[in-house]
């Protein structure tokens, strides 16, 4: 006999987050039920029309809006954007490029630049540590391929 497996389910909010859509814009039957992992996989593999429409035109949740604008979620809040935006609204912001968005993009660029600098420094330190360990053990250092 095979053991009985329970179906893993998630709340609609979790499924919407994994699908990258704004929960309140999804159909009522999606919002009111639970979603199994199998159903989520099916939605991702072959999205129904409502899901394709939401992904294309929105409204989009804040993480998606932030990514489309090239800023952080905190940057959205600092700019006064607290809710979901449609693709048209996001495009209008990109076109108009208000001062707050320009500033947040500059801030994000600095954050990325600093993260790259720290990552490079860490990699260099690890490489030096490997060389030191190889020299101490008398074995040649293995180079990554």
One Martini backbone bead per residue (centre of mass of N, CA, C, O) as a GRO file, in nm:
protein
  145
    1UNK     BB    1   0.097   0.036   0.020
    2UNK     BB    2   0.033   0.363  -0.016
    3UNK     BB    3   0.073   0.654   0.106
    4UNK     BB    4  -0.104   0.918   0.206
    5UNK     BB    5  -0.134   1.226   0.048
    6UNK     BB    6  -0.123   1.553   0.102
    7UNK     BB    7  -0.241   1.846  -0.005
    8UNK     BB    8  -0.090   2.131  -0.098
    9UNK     BB    9  -0.174   2.451   0.028
   10UNK     BB   10  -0.287   2.794  -0.035
   11UNK     BB   11  -0.333   3.100  -0.018
   12UNK     BB   12  -0.426   3.343  -0.231
   13UNK     BB   13  -0.203   3.546  -0.154
   14UNK     BB   14   0.034   3.356  -0.211
   15UNK     BB   15  -0.034   3.290  -0.505
   16UNK     BB   16  -0.029   3.583  -0.608
   17UNK     BB   17   0.265   3.634  -0.536
   18UNK     BB   18   0.381   3.402  -0.715
   19UNK     BB   19   0.235   3.534  -0.980
   20UNK     BB   20   0.244   3.860  -0.971
   21UNK     BB   21  -0.037   3.957  -0.841
   22UNK     BB   22  -0.327   4.127  -0.766
   23UNK     BB   23  -0.564   4.003  -0.569
   24UNK     BB   24  -0.811   4.210  -0.611
   25UNK     BB   25  -0.800   4.138  -0.942
   26UNK     BB   26  -0.906   3.874  -0.903
   27UNK     BB   27  -1.108   3.635  -0.906
   28UNK     BB   28  -1.331   3.526  -0.676
   29UNK     BB   29  -1.255   3.219  -0.684
   30UNK     BB   30  -0.958   3.276  -0.608
   31UNK     BB   31  -1.002   3.442  -0.337
   32UNK     BB   32  -1.192   3.207  -0.185
   33UNK     BB   33  -0.985   2.994  -0.210
   34UNK     BB   34  -0.765   2.736  -0.270
   35UNK     BB   35  -0.421   2.650  -0.357
   36UNK     BB   36  -0.252   2.430  -0.519
   37UNK     BB   37   0.042   2.331  -0.643
   38UNK     BB   38  -0.078   2.222  -0.904
   39UNK     BB   39  -0.241   2.475  -0.980
   40UNK     BB   40  -0.003   2.668  -0.986
   41UNK     BB   41   0.153   2.526  -1.208
   42UNK     BB   42  -0.071   2.554  -1.419
   43UNK     BB   43  -0.081   2.865  -1.417
   44UNK     BB   44   0.217   2.899  -1.506
   45UNK     BB   45   0.215   2.725  -1.769
   46UNK     BB   46  -0.118   2.799  -1.828
   47UNK     BB   47  -0.249   3.084  -1.852
   48UNK     BB   48  -0.513   3.246  -1.818
   49UNK     BB   49  -0.657   3.526  -1.930
   50UNK     BB   50  -0.667   3.683  -1.657
   51UNK     BB   51  -0.359   3.652  -1.604
   52UNK     BB   52  -0.249   3.780  -1.861
   53UNK     BB   53  -0.389   4.054  -1.816
   54UNK     BB   54  -0.261   4.127  -1.544
   55UNK     BB   55   0.038   4.108  -1.637
   56UNK     BB   56   0.004   4.325  -1.862
   57UNK     BB   57  -0.206   4.567  -1.717
   58UNK     BB   58  -0.327   4.508  -1.456
   59UNK     BB   59  -0.287   4.546  -1.157
   60UNK     BB   60   0.006   4.597  -0.969
   61UNK     BB   61   0.211   4.515  -0.744
   62UNK     BB   62   0.459   4.670  -0.578
   63UNK     BB   63   0.701   4.489  -0.667
   64UNK     BB   64   0.641   4.528  -0.970
   65UNK     BB   65   0.650   4.832  -0.983
   66UNK     BB   66   0.938   4.866  -0.881
   67UNK     BB   67   1.074   4.700  -1.104
   68UNK     BB   68   0.965   4.871  -1.348
   69UNK     BB   69   1.110   5.142  -1.220
   70UNK     BB   70   1.389   5.077  -1.063
   71UNK     BB   71   1.301   5.033  -0.757
   72UNK     BB   72   1.201   5.038  -0.445
   73UNK     BB   73   0.953   4.998  -0.221
   74UNK     BB   74   1.040   5.235  -0.044
   75UNK     BB   75   1.048   5.436  -0.280
   76UNK     BB   76   0.749   5.435  -0.328
   77UNK     BB   77   0.666   5.548  -0.055
   78UNK     BB   78   0.833   5.811  -0.077
   79UNK     BB   79   0.657   5.881  -0.350
   80UNK     BB   80   0.340   5.794  -0.268
   81UNK     BB   81   0.320   5.487  -0.339
   82UNK     BB   82   0.064   5.251  -0.205
   83UNK     BB   83  -0.043   5.111  -0.460
   84UNK     BB   84  -0.166   4.997  -0.730
   85UNK     BB   85  -0.063   4.966  -1.078
   86UNK     BB   86  -0.075   5.024  -1.395
   87UNK     BB   87   0.083   5.019  -1.687
   88UNK     BB   88   0.001   5.307  -1.770
   89UNK     BB   89   0.101   5.443  -1.506
   90UNK     BB   90   0.393   5.354  -1.531
   91UNK     BB   91   0.449   5.481  -1.808
   92UNK     BB   92   0.390   5.772  -1.715
   93UNK     BB   93   0.618   5.788  -1.509
   94UNK     BB   94   0.847   5.734  -1.708
   95UNK     BB   95   0.784   5.977  -1.891
   96UNK     BB   96   0.775   6.210  -1.664
   97UNK     BB   97   0.985   6.190  -1.442
   98UNK     BB   98   0.987   6.249  -1.151
   99UNK     BB   99   1.190   6.349  -0.904
  100UNK     BB  100   1.154   6.102  -0.714
  101UNK     BB  101   1.231   5.891  -0.933
  102UNK     BB  102   1.509   5.994  -0.999
  103UNK     BB  103   1.619   5.964  -0.710
  104UNK     BB  104   1.558   5.658  -0.671
  105UNK     BB  105   1.734   5.561  -0.905
  106UNK     BB  106   1.998   5.671  -0.793
  107UNK     BB  107   1.990   5.514  -0.531
  108UNK     BB  108   1.980   5.232  -0.661
  109UNK     BB  109   2.249   5.257  -0.811
  110UNK     BB  110   2.421   5.286  -0.554
  111UNK     BB  111   2.343   5.020  -0.424
  112UNK     BB  112   2.450   4.839  -0.653
  113UNK     BB  113   2.739   4.943  -0.649
  114UNK     BB  114   2.800   4.863  -0.355
  115UNK     BB  115   2.735   4.562  -0.383
  116UNK     BB  116   2.957   4.507  -0.593
  117UNK     BB  117   3.196   4.598  -0.420
  118UNK     BB  118   3.154   4.395  -0.190
  119UNK     BB  119   3.164   4.140  -0.361
  120UNK     BB  120   3.452   4.182  -0.474
  121UNK     BB  121   3.593   4.192  -0.202
  122UNK     BB  122   3.507   3.910  -0.105
  123UNK     BB  123   3.634   3.752  -0.341
  124UNK     BB  124   3.924   3.847  -0.294
  125UNK     BB  125   3.948   3.739  -0.004
  126UNK     BB  126   3.895   3.442  -0.077
  127UNK     BB  127   4.130   3.411  -0.271
  128UNK     BB  128   4.352   3.479  -0.066
  129UNK     BB  129   4.280   3.251   0.129
  130UNK     BB  130   4.332   3.018  -0.069
  131UNK     BB  131   4.628   3.086  -0.123
  132UNK     BB  132   4.721   3.061   0.167
  133UNK     BB  133   4.630   2.766   0.210
  134UNK     BB  134   4.796   2.648  -0.022
  135UNK     BB  135   5.074   2.740   0.079
  136UNK     BB  136   5.059   2.592   0.358
  137UNK     BB  137   5.006   2.295   0.223
  138UNK     BB  138   5.169   2.275  -0.070
  139UNK     BB  139   4.941   2.318  -0.262
  140UNK     BB  140   4.795   2.376  -0.536
  141UNK     BB  141   4.581   2.586  -0.669
  142UNK     BB  142   4.253   2.569  -0.749
  143UNK     BB  143   4.092   2.646  -1.034
  144UNK     BB  144   3.830   2.774  -1.160
  145UNK     BB  145   3.611   2.692  -1.445
   0.00000   0.00000   0.00000
